[in-house]
Amino acid sequence: MRQSVLALCLWLLAFVVSVGTANARESVQVFTYRPGESSKDLRYEYDTAVLRLALEKTVAKYGAYQLVPSPSMTFLRAFESLSRNIYPNFFVKLSYEQKLVEL
């Protein structure tokens, strides 16, 4: 009897820890950034650094985050992915164009 109670307690503890861990993972906000089109393409490193800095400075107020790269893609594919909301919180640097405002 004592062993079954101990086993039940251990099972409940494992369950509570796993649920808590899952909830903690769910509270992490995912942000997707666009890496270069190849390993030698460094054009977006500054943009990513600025995004990372902004997220770091807001952790206390808004909570944890995870910065995830999208697959390497051309600008047109990135714009299409942005339009279709394919990636969570997808950050792409765009220049101002009136036709983009009208979309």
Biotite code that builds the C-alpha atoms (Angstrom):
import biotite.structure as struc

atoms = struc.array([
    struc.Atom([0.000, 0.000, 0.000], chain_id="A", res_id=1, res_name="MET", atom_name="CA", element="C"),
    struc.Atom([2.772, 2.401, 0.945], chain_id="A", res_id=2, res_name="ARG", atom_name="CA", element="C"),
    struc.Atom([4.597, 1.717, -2.334], chain_id="A", res_id=3, res_name="GLN", atom_name="CA", element="C"),
    struc.Atom([1.493, 2.356, -4.408], chain_id="A", res_id=4, res_name="SER", atom_name="CA", element="C"),
    struc.Atom([0.885, 5.674, -2.603], chain_id="A", res_id=5, res_name="VAL", atom_name="CA", element="C"),
    struc.Atom([4.519, 6.639, -3.196], chain_id="A", res_id=6, res_name="LEU", atom_name="CA", element="C"),
    struc.Atom([4.235, 5.632, -6.853], chain_id="A", res_id=7, res_name="ALA", atom_name="CA", element="C"),
    struc.Atom([1.032, 7.668, -7.201], chain_id="A", res_id=8, res_name="LEU", atom_name="CA", element="C"),
    struc.Atom([2.706, 10.710, -5.590], chain_id="A", res_id=9, res_name="CYS", atom_name="CA", element="C"),
    struc.Atom([5.692, 10.407, -7.910], chain_id="A", res_id=10, res_name="LEU", atom_name="CA", element="C"),
    struc.Atom([3.395, 10.095, -10.904], chain_id="A", res_id=11, res_name="TRP", atom_name="CA", element="C"),
    struc.Atom([1.419, 13.184, -9.818], chain_id="A", res_id=12, res_name="LEU", atom_name="CA", element="C"),
    struc.Atom([4.645, 15.126, -9.269], chain_id="A", res_id=13, res_name="LEU", atom_name="CA", element="C"),
    struc.Atom([5.887, 14.162, -12.723], chain_id="A", res_id=14, res_name="ALA", atom_name="CA", element="C"),
    struc.Atom([2.532, 15.175, -14.217], chain_id="A", res_id=15, res_name="PHE", atom_name="CA", element="C"),
    struc.Atom([2.525, 18.565, -12.478], chain_id="A", res_id=16, res_name="VAL", atom_name="CA", element="C"),
    struc.Atom([6.119, 19.253, -13.515], chain_id="A", res_id=17, res_name="VAL", atom_name="CA", element="C"),
    struc.Atom([5.426, 18.286, -17.128], chain_id="A", res_id=18, res_name="SER", atom_name="CA", element="C"),
    struc.Atom([2.307, 20.471, -17.279], chain_id="A", res_id=19, res_name="VAL", atom_name="CA", element="C"),
    struc.Atom([4.213, 23.357, -15.702], chain_id="A", res_id=20, res_name="GLY", atom_name="CA", element="C"),
    struc.Atom([7.040, 22.919, -18.173], chain_id="A", res_id=21, res_name="THR", atom_name="CA", element="C"),
    struc.Atom([4.597, 22.828, -21.091], chain_id="A", res_id=22, res_name="ALA", atom_name="CA", element="C"),
    struc.Atom([2.898, 26.005, -19.855], chain_id="A", res_id=23, res_name="ASN", atom_name="CA", element="C"),
    struc.Atom([6.263, 27.706, -19.446], chain_id="A", res_id=24, res_name="ALA", atom_name="CA", element="C"),
    struc.Atom([7.155, 26.785, -23.023], chain_id="A", res_id=25, res_name="ARG", atom_name="CA", element="C"),
    struc.Atom([3.837, 28.101, -24.278], chain_id="A", res_id=26, res_name="GLU", atom_name="CA", element="C"),
    struc.Atom([4.431, 31.455, -22.630], chain_id="A", res_id=27, res_name="SER", atom_name="CA", element="C"),
    struc.Atom([7.602, 31.997, -24.633], chain_id="A", res_id=28, res_name="VAL", atom_name="CA", element="C"),
    struc.Atom([6.800, 34.345, -27.495], chain_id="A", res_id=29, res_name="GLN", atom_name="CA", element="C"),
    struc.Atom([8.315, 33.230, -30.816], chain_id="A", res_id=30, res_name="VAL", atom_name="CA", element="C"),
    struc.Atom([9.687, 35.833, -33.220], chain_id="A", res_id=31, res_name="PHE", atom_name="CA", element="C"),
    struc.Atom([10.869, 34.870, -36.691], chain_id="A", res_id=32, res_name="THR", atom_name="CA", element="C"),
    struc.Atom([13.560, 36.811, -38.489], chain_id="A", res_id=33, res_name="TYR", atom_name="CA", element="C"),
    struc.Atom([14.847, 36.613, -42.031], chain_id="A", res_id=34, res_name="ARG", atom_name="CA", element="C"),
    struc.Atom([18.432, 35.391, -42.300], chain_id="A", res_id=35, res_name="PRO", atom_name="CA", element="C"),
    struc.Atom([20.609, 35.997, -45.339], chain_id="A", res_id=36, res_name="GLY", atom_name="CA", element="C"),
    struc.Atom([19.959, 34.189, -48.582], chain_id="A", res_id=37, res_name="GLU", atom_name="CA", element="C"),
    struc.Atom([23.188, 32.231, -48.081], chain_id="A", res_id=38, res_name="SER", atom_name="CA", element="C"),
    struc.Atom([25.768, 31.670, -45.345], chain_id="A", res_id=39, res_name="SER", atom_name="CA", element="C"),
    struc.Atom([27.878, 34.502, -46.806], chain_id="A", res_id=40, res_name="LYS", atom_name="CA", element="C"),
    struc.Atom([24.993, 36.999, -46.929], chain_id="A", res_id=41, res_name="ASP", atom_name="CA", element="C"),
    struc.Atom([25.442, 39.299, -43.915], chain_id="A", res_id=42, res_name="LEU", atom_name="CA", element="C"),
    struc.Atom([22.942, 41.993, -44.925], chain_id="A", res_id=43, res_name="ARG", atom_name="CA", element="C"),
    struc.Atom([20.418, 41.208, -42.187], chain_id="A", res_id=44, res_name="TYR", atom_name="CA", element="C"),
    struc.Atom([22.773, 40.786, -39.228], chain_id="A", res_id=45, res_name="GLU", atom_name="CA", element="C"),
    struc.Atom([22.271, 44.384, -38.067], chain_id="A", res_id=46, res_name="TYR", atom_name="CA", element="C"),
    struc.Atom([18.473, 44.091, -38.346], chain_id="A", res_id=47, res_name="ASP", atom_name="CA", element="C"),
    struc.Atom([18.534, 40.884, -36.329], chain_id="A", res_id=48, res_name="THR", atom_name="CA", element="C"),
    struc.Atom([20.797, 42.441, -33.694], chain_id="A", res_id=49, res_name="ALA", atom_name="CA", element="C"),
    struc.Atom([18.404, 45.394, -33.306], chain_id="A", res_id=50, res_name="VAL", atom_name="CA", element="C"),
    struc.Atom([15.435, 43.034, -32.989], chain_id="A", res_id=51, res_name="LEU", atom_name="CA", element="C"),
    struc.Atom([17.291, 40.917, -30.403], chain_id="A", res_id=52, res_name="ARG", atom_name="CA", element="C"),
    struc.Atom([18.234, 44.023, -28.397], chain_id="A", res_id=53, res_name="LEU", atom_name="CA", element="C"),
    struc.Atom([14.640, 45.295, -28.379], chain_id="A", res_id=54, res_name="ALA", atom_name="CA", element="C"),
    struc.Atom([13.370, 41.899, -27.232], chain_id="A", res_id=55, res_name="LEU", atom_name="CA", element="C"),
    struc.Atom([16.030, 41.669, -24.501], chain_id="A", res_id=56, res_name="GLU", atom_name="CA", element="C"),
    struc.Atom([15.101, 45.104, -23.179], chain_id="A", res_id=57, res_name="LYS", atom_name="CA", element="C"),
    struc.Atom([11.421, 44.136, -22.921], chain_id="A", res_id=58, res_name="THR", atom_name="CA", element="C"),
    struc.Atom([11.742, 40.702, -21.279], chain_id="A", res_id=59, res_name="VAL", atom_name="CA", element="C"),
    struc.Atom([10.886, 42.080, -17.826], chain_id="A", res_id=60, res_name="ALA", atom_name="CA", element="C"),
    struc.Atom([7.658, 43.630, -19.095], chain_id="A", res_id=61, res_name="LYS", atom_name="CA", element="C"),
    struc.Atom([6.516, 41.147, -21.765], chain_id="A", res_id=62, res_name="TYR", atom_name="CA", element="C"),
    struc.Atom([8.233, 37.886, -20.814], chain_id="A", res_id=63, res_name="GLY", atom_name="CA", element="C"),
    struc.Atom([10.543, 35.420, -22.465], chain_id="A", res_id=64, res_name="ALA", atom_name="CA", element="C"),
    struc.Atom([11.020, 35.166, -26.187], chain_id="A", res_id=65, res_name="TYR", atom_name="CA", element="C"),
    struc.Atom([12.571, 32.849, -28.727], chain_id="A", res_id=66, res_name="GLN", atom_name="CA", element="C"),
    struc.Atom([14.207, 34.220, -31.858], chain_id="A", res_id=67, res_name="LEU", atom_name="CA", element="C"),
    struc.Atom([13.956, 31.740, -34.741], chain_id="A", res_id=68, res_name="VAL", atom_name="CA", element="C"),
    struc.Atom([15.341, 32.131, -38.255], chain_id="A", res_id=69, res_name="PRO", atom_name="CA", element="C"),
    struc.Atom([13.058, 31.534, -41.198], chain_id="A", res_id=70, res_name="SER", atom_name="CA", element="C"),
    struc.Atom([14.336, 29.381, -44.027], chain_id="A", res_id=71, res_name="PRO", atom_name="CA", element="C"),
    struc.Atom([16.650, 31.261, -46.383], chain_id="A", res_id=72, res_name="SER", atom_name="CA", element="C"),
    struc.Atom([14.556, 32.984, -49.019], chain_id="A", res_id=73, res_name="MET", atom_name="CA", element="C"),
    struc.Atom([14.531, 35.742, -51.570], chain_id="A", res_id=74, res_name="THR", atom_name="CA", element="C"),
    struc.Atom([12.838, 39.064, -50.906], chain_id="A", res_id=75, res_name="PHE", atom_name="CA", element="C"),
    struc.Atom([9.783, 38.082, -52.963], chain_id="A", res_id=76, res_name="LEU", atom_name="CA", element="C"),
    struc.Atom([9.344, 34.850, -51.032], chain_id="A", res_id=77, res_name="ARG", atom_name="CA", element="C"),
    struc.Atom([9.784, 36.718, -47.736], chain_id="A", res_id=78, res_name="ALA", atom_name="CA", element="C"),
    struc.Atom([7.144, 39.238, -48.769], chain_id="A", res_id=79, res_name="PHE", atom_name="CA", element="C"),
    struc.Atom([4.773, 36.436, -49.773], chain_id="A", res_id=80, res_name="GLU", atom_name="CA", element="C"),
    struc.Atom([5.385, 34.664, -46.434], chain_id="A", res_id=81, res_name="SER", atom_name="CA", element="C"),
    struc.Atom([4.698, 37.927, -44.635], chain_id="A", res_id=82, res_name="LEU", atom_name="CA", element="C"),
    struc.Atom([1.481, 38.473, -46.610], chain_id="A", res_id=83, res_name="SER", atom_name="CA", element="C"),
    struc.Atom([0.226, 34.982, -45.790], chain_id="A", res_id=84, res_name="ARG", atom_name="CA", element="C"),
    struc.Atom([1.339, 35.121, -42.145], chain_id="A", res_id=85, res_name="ASN", atom_name="CA", element="C"),
    struc.Atom([3.226, 31.844, -42.524], chain_id="A", res_id=86, res_name="ILE", atom_name="CA", element="C"),
    struc.Atom([5.748, 32.400, -39.729], chain_id="A", res_id=87, res_name="TYR", atom_name="CA", element="C"),
    struc.Atom([4.924, 33.630, -36.203], chain_id="A", res_id=88, res_name="PRO", atom_name="CA", element="C"),
    struc.Atom([5.791, 37.311, -35.697], chain_id="A", res_id=89, res_name="ASN", atom_name="CA", element="C"),
    struc.Atom([7.812, 37.410, -38.902], chain_id="A", res_id=90, res_name="PHE", atom_name="CA", element="C"),
    struc.Atom([10.070, 40.469, -39.072], chain_id="A", res_id=91, res_name="PHE", atom_name="CA", element="C"),
    struc.Atom([11.137, 41.666, -42.499], chain_id="A", res_id=92, res_name="VAL", atom_name="CA", element="C"),
    struc.Atom([12.690, 45.064, -43.194], chain_id="A", res_id=93, res_name="LYS", atom_name="CA", element="C"),
    struc.Atom([10.856, 46.854, -45.973], chain_id="A", res_id=94, res_name="LEU", atom_name="CA", element="C"),
    struc.Atom([11.384, 50.272, -47.469], chain_id="A", res_id=95, res_name="SER", atom_name="CA", element="C"),
    struc.Atom([8.364, 52.546, -47.593], chain_id="A", res_id=96, res_name="TYR", atom_name="CA", element="C"),
    struc.Atom([6.367, 52.218, -50.776], chain_id="A", res_id=97, res_name="GLU", atom_name="CA", element="C"),
    struc.Atom([2.887, 53.649, -51.304], chain_id="A", res_id=98, res_name="GLN", atom_name="CA", element="C"),
    struc.Atom([1.713, 50.429, -53.006], chain_id="A", res_id=99, res_name="LYS", atom_name="CA", element="C"),
    struc.Atom([2.531, 48.479, -49.805], chain_id="A", res_id=100, res_name="LEU", atom_name="CA", element="C"),
    struc.Atom([0.381, 50.851, -47.762], chain_id="A", res_id=101, res_name="VAL", atom_name="CA", element="C"),
    struc.Atom([-2.552, 50.221, -50.081], chain_id="A", res_id=102, res_name="GLU", atom_name="CA", element="C"),
    struc.Atom([-2.467, 46.422, -49.615], chain_id="A", res_id=103, res_name="LEU", atom_name="CA", element="C"),
])
